[in-house]
């Protein structure tokens, strides 16, 4: 063999070995349905006292909002115009959480089996079923315009305008305006679409309006991709589009493609609104919500949240089966230009360590109001599910858990 080529190969192999040593291999334990193996912190090689302190910290920093779901929704959004809830809301549990280290449950608090609203963690499930649609070719590319897939939608409640401005009250055109025709799946997923319109009785301007409302309603629309704005009306428009692409209720899609394969319980639910029903291939179908802003969205226990977190930690792979393509997970973790702390909804990134200063800039969280959080850390093979913790205490909890990892 040529000596120069041999030298080059040796250098390449050495570099690859060095790189491999830097990348920690994730544990290959995945919990079976209805059971999740546990280890004490000591058995897992963790500092027991530090874990206990982290759990105590989470319990001591309960969210300040009411445990009554209706009151809590009003506390969060009651000052907004047209803020009335349209979907189900229930009384939540006390602070609850799980710490999953190398696949095993090493600590828990509260009632992890309690099915509670996850609020905007719902968005991560919505973006995931869209990812599966891309993987299967139902959506050719996220660069495609959504209007090419959703020409119009028939409502299930004929005779009611339901917020539509169409001359036919039972038909709506959610992607037909000059601005909305330009919107791609990509900008909808990244919340940089500035979608305009009214859906399920909620106009886009009613969600977190800025400044004078009358002026805000008349403002010029931002060019797609240039400005980030968190907006649940637009998320619900995306859910409606995804429902039309799958031609099935999204909860059925999620159950078949994600939740059953990862061994989730049968207790989770995904709701829309009382008025978000459409006619799809001759049958009534509810278009689900991407969050609990007006009630509805995903209701789930902490164990099922942790299973989803473990799936994303393993880049969409569960026991050797690729449920979501790694390419999709990589896209979801790519920073949005207009907001580098946001990937695909609702994958919040720790870019520049702004979100969680105690953690690596490579971690991400699926997060929703409450606060509901699924913390994902590949470097430490760590998942933390925290529910009903004060938002300002998130970094304290994460930092406390990280202190337990004995280097």
SVG drawing of the C-alpha trace seen along z (x, -y; Angstrom):
<svg xmlns="http://www.w3.org/2000/svg" viewBox="-78 -52 83 56">
<polyline fill="none" stroke="black" stroke-width="0.4" points="0.0,0.0 1.2,-3.5 2.8,-4.9 1.1,-8.3 -2.3,-6.7 -1.6,-4.5 -0.6,-7.5 -3.8,-9.4 -6.0,-6.4 -4.3,-6.2 -4.9,-9.9 -8.5,-9.5 -9.0,-6.4 -7.4,-8.2 -9.6,-11.3 -12.7,-9.1 -11.8,-7.2 -11.1,-10.5 -14.5,-11.9 -16.3,-8.6 -14.7,-9.0 -16.2,-12.5 -19.7,-11.3 -21.4,-9.4 -23.3,-6.4 -26.9,-6.4 -28.0,-3.5 -30.1,-1.0 -32.7,-0.4 -36.2,-1.2 -39.2,-0.7 -41.7,2.0 -45.4,1.0 -47.0,0.5 -43.6,0.8 -40.5,-1.3 -37.5,0.2 -36.2,-1.9 -32.9,-2.3 -31.9,-4.3 -29.7,-7.3 -26.8,-5.4 -27.3,-2.3 -27.2,-4.6 -24.0,-6.2 -25.6,-9.5 -25.2,-11.6 -28.3,-10.6 -28.3,-13.7 -28.2,-16.0 -31.1,-14.2 -33.1,-14.5 -32.3,-18.2 -33.4,-18.7 -36.7,-16.9 -37.3,-19.0 -36.5,-22.1 -39.2,-21.2 -41.8,-20.6 -41.0,-23.9 -41.4,-25.9 -44.9,-25.1 -46.4,-27.2 -48.4,-30.2 -51.4,-29.6 -54.5,-28.0 -54.9,-24.2 -58.4,-24.8 -57.9,-24.6 -60.6,-27.1 -59.3,-29.7 -55.7,-29.0 -56.6,-29.6 -58.3,-32.9 -55.2,-33.9 -53.0,-33.3 -55.1,-34.7 -58.1,-36.5 -56.7,-39.9 -56.7,-39.0 -59.7,-39.8 -61.9,-36.8 -60.1,-34.8 -63.0,-32.4 -62.0,-28.7 -63.5,-26.4 -61.9,-23.1 -61.9,-21.0 -60.0,-22.0 -59.6,-20.0 -58.2,-20.5 -54.4,-19.7 -52.3,-17.8 -49.7,-19.0 -46.1,-19.5 -45.0,-16.2 -42.0,-15.0 -39.6,-12.2 -35.8,-12.0 -34.8,-9.4 -31.0,-8.6 -29.6,-6.3 -33.1,-5.1 -34.0,-4.2 -36.3,-6.1 -34.0,-7.3 -36.5,-9.7 -40.1,-10.8 -42.4,-13.1 -46.0,-14.0 -48.4,-11.7 -46.7,-10.7 -49.8,-8.7 -52.1,-11.7 -53.4,-12.7 -53.1,-16.5 -53.1,-19.1 -49.6,-19.5 -50.5,-22.9 -48.0,-23.7 -46.0,-20.5 -48.9,-19.5 -47.1,-21.4 -44.2,-18.9 -46.6,-16.1 -48.2,-18.1 -44.8,-18.8 -44.0,-15.1 -47.0,-13.9 -46.1,-16.4 -42.6,-14.9 -44.0,-11.5 -46.0,-12.8 -42.8,-14.2 -41.0,-10.9 -43.8,-9.0 -44.0,-11.4 -47.5,-12.7 -45.7,-16.1 -43.0,-16.2 -40.9,-18.9 -41.3,-21.5 -40.4,-24.1 -43.7,-23.4 -46.5,-25.9 -49.3,-24.6 -51.9,-26.0 -50.9,-23.3 -52.2,-20.7 -55.3,-22.5 -57.5,-24.2 -60.5,-24.7 -62.2,-23.0 -65.8,-22.1 -67.0,-22.8 -69.2,-20.2 -71.6,-22.8 -73.3,-24.2 -75.2,-27.4 -72.8,-28.8 -70.1,-31.2 -67.7,-29.9 -65.5,-32.9 -65.4,-32.4 -65.6,-35.4 -66.6,-33.2 -69.9,-33.7 -70.6,-30.0 -70.7,-29.7 -69.8,-26.0 -66.6,-26.5 -63.4,-28.1 -60.2,-28.9 -57.4,-29.0 -54.5,-29.4 -56.1,-31.4 -55.2,-35.1 -52.3,-36.6 -50.2,-36.4 -51.3,-32.9 -50.7,-31.4 -46.9,-32.1 -46.7,-30.2 -44.6,-27.0 -44.8,-24.2 -41.4,-25.4 -42.5,-28.8 -45.6,-27.4 -43.5,-24.9 -41.1,-27.7 -43.9,-30.2 -42.5,-32.7 -45.5,-32.6 -47.6,-35.6 -50.6,-33.7 -53.7,-35.9 -57.3,-35.0 -59.8,-33.7 -60.1,-30.1 -62.6,-28.5 -63.8,-31.9 -60.4,-33.2 -58.7,-35.9 -54.9,-35.7 -54.6,-39.2 -56.4,-38.1 -53.5,-35.9 -51.0,-37.9 -51.8,-41.2 -49.1,-43.8 -49.7,-47.5 -52.9,-49.2 -55.2,-46.4 -56.9,-48.5 -53.5,-49.4 -52.2,-45.9 -55.1,-44.5 -54.2,-46.9 -50.5,-46.3 -48.6,-45.2 -47.9,-41.5 -44.3,-40.4 -42.6,-38.5 -42.7,-34.7 -39.6,-33.6 -38.5,-37.1 -40.3,-37.5 -41.0,-35.1 -44.3,-35.3 -45.7,-32.7 -49.4,-32.3 -51.8,-29.5 -54.3,-30.5 -51.6,-29.8 -50.6,-26.6 -54.3,-25.5 -54.2,-26.4 -51.2,-24.1 -53.1,-21.3 -56.0,-21.8 -53.7,-21.5 -52.0,-18.3 -55.4,-16.8 -56.3,-17.4 -53.0,-15.8 -53.4,-12.7 -57.1,-12.6 -57.6,-11.1 -57.9,-12.5 -54.4,-13.4 -54.9,-11.5 -55.3,-8.3 -52.2,-9.1 -50.2,-9.8 -51.4,-6.7 -50.5,-4.4 -47.2,-6.0 -45.7,-7.1 -47.6,-6.4 -48.3,-2.7 -44.8,-1.9 -43.2,-3.6 -45.4,-1.7 -47.4,-4.7 -50.5,-4.2 -54.1,-4.3 -54.9,-7.3 -53.6,-10.2 -56.1,-12.3 -55.7,-15.0 -58.7,-17.4 -59.7,-20.2 -62.5,-22.7 -66.3,-22.3 -66.5,-24.1 -63.4,-22.7 -65.2,-20.0 -64.8,-19.5 -66.1,-17.1 -63.4,-14.8 -64.1,-12.2 -67.8,-12.3 -67.2,-11.9 -67.1,-14.4 -63.5,-14.9 -62.3,-17.1 -59.3,-19.3 -57.2,-19.2 -55.5,-22.1 -51.8,-22.6 -52.0,-23.8 -54.2,-24.7 -54.5,-28.5 -58.3,-28.1 -58.5,-24.7 -58.1,-21.3 -54.8,-20.1 -52.9,-17.1 -53.7,-15.6 -51.1,-13.1 -49.3,-11.6 -45.7,-12.2 -44.6,-8.7 -45.9,-9.1 -44.3,-12.5 -41.0,-10.9 -41.4,-8.2 -41.7,-10.8 -38.7,-12.6 -36.7,-9.4 -37.7,-8.9 -36.5,-12.3 -33.3,-11.8 -32.6,-8.8 -33.2,-10.8 -36.5,-9.2 -35.4,-5.6 -37.1,-3.2 -35.6,0.2 -34.0,0.1 -37.1,-1.1 -36.9,-4.5 -40.3,-6.1 -39.3,-9.6 -36.4,-10.0 -33.1,-11.3 -33.2,-14.0 -36.5,-15.3 -35.1,-15.4 -32.1,-17.3 -34.3,-19.8 -36.4,-20.2 -33.2,-21.0 -32.0,-23.5 -32.3,-27.1 -34.9,-29.4 -33.2,-32.4 -35.7,-34.8 -35.4,-33.2 -32.3,-31.0 -33.8,-29.6 -36.6,-27.9 -36.5,-24.9 -39.7,-23.3 -42.5,-23.8 -42.3,-23.1 -38.6,-22.2 -37.0,-25.0 -33.2,-25.2 -30.6,-26.2 -28.7,-28.3 -26.2,-30.5 -27.5,-28.9 -30.1,-31.6 -33.0,-29.3 -31.1,-27.1 -27.7,-28.7 -26.8,-25.6 -27.1,-23.2 -25.2,-22.6 -26.1,-24.6 -26.9,-21.2 -29.9,-20.4 -33.5,-21.0 -36.9,-21.1 -40.4,-20.4 -42.2,-23.0 -45.6,-24.4 -47.4,-26.7 -47.8,-25.5 -44.8,-25.0 -44.7,-21.6 -41.3,-20.6 -39.5,-17.6 -35.8,-18.2 -33.6,-16.2 -29.8,-16.0 -27.9,-13.6 -24.5,-14.4 -25.8,-13.0 -28.4,-10.5 -30.9,-12.4 -34.6,-13.2 -36.3,-15.4 -40.1,-15.7 -41.3,-18.6 -44.9,-19.6 -46.5,-22.6 -43.1,-24.2 -42.6,-27.9 -41.0,-28.9 -38.3,-30.8 -37.3,-27.6 -36.6,-25.5 -32.8,-26.2 -32.5,-25.6 -34.1,-22.2 -31.9,-21.3 -28.8,-22.6 -29.6,-20.6 -30.0,-17.3 -26.8,-17.9 -24.9,-18.4 -25.9,-14.8 -24.0,-13.3 -20.6,-12.1 -18.0,-12.8"/>
</svg>
